[in-house]
Amino acid sequence: MKRIEVPVALEKINAIRAGDQVEICGRVLCGRDAVLPKIAAALRRKDTWVDSLDLEGAVIFHTAVSPAGIGPTTSNKAEIEESMPELAKAGVRIHLGKGMLSQGTYDSLAQYRSVFAVTPPVSALFSHRTLSKKVIAFEEQGMEALFAIEVNGLPAIVAAAHGDTIFQRHPGTRG
């Protein structure tokens, strides 16, 4: 298992491949369909408040944060997947969630030297690996606000890196 410290250096991204098992340590941003499109729109508008998010080298976990814990949401929801290229362009190095994405998204991630990693829905394990959590934007969204969590050893599998993906497409299948 490869250890990934946040902020993630480009050298680390260049060294990982689709199928690699990774362990993420450091600050992880948590957001999903309620807030990620808002951040992507703010980036397109060049709103200055977005600078405070420190997106260069960031990891974004597609999840809400609740008292029950954290767990991945489906990353190919339109609101989430459509925000990923803009976030990657802004410096996000790892997008963490679940599910298969479109080829266009994989291509955008490769272009901006970002990867997509998947995690199993194991909230108890993630809660155990979460050291702290804090709302940093969109507090009015409740558990779907943008959170920053500090993690130690959050496991994931790199699903897409450098244009390669672990998802196989077979004739007659969806995707």
Stockholm file with secondary structure:
# STOCKHOLM 1.0

chainA/1-175         MKRIEVPVALEKINAIRAGDQVEICGRVLCGRDAVLPKIAAALRRKDTWVDSLDLEGAVIFHTAVSPAGIGPTTSNKAEIEESMPELAKAGVRIHLGKGMLSQGTYDSLAQYRSVFAVTPPVSALFSHRTLSKKVIAFEEQGMEALFAIEVNGLPAIVAAAHGDTIFQRHPGTRG
#=GR chainA/1-175 SS CEEEESSCCHHHHHHCCTTCEEEEEEEEEEECTTTHHHHHHHHHHTCGGGGGGCCTTCEEEECCCBTTBCCCCBTTSHHHHTTHHHHHHTTCCEEEEBSCCCHHHHHHHHHTTCEEEECCCCHHHHHHHEEEEEEEECGGGGGGSEEEEEEEEEEEEEEEETTEESCCCCTTCCC
#=GC SS_cons         CEEEESSCCHHHHHHCCTTCEEEEEEEEEEECTTTHHHHHHHHHHTCGGGGGGCCTTCEEEECCCBTTBCCCCBTTSHHHHTTHHHHHHTTCCEEEEBSCCCHHHHHHHHHTTCEEEECCCCHHHHHHHEEEEEEEECGGGGGGSEEEEEEEEEEEEEEEETTEESCCCCTTCCC
//
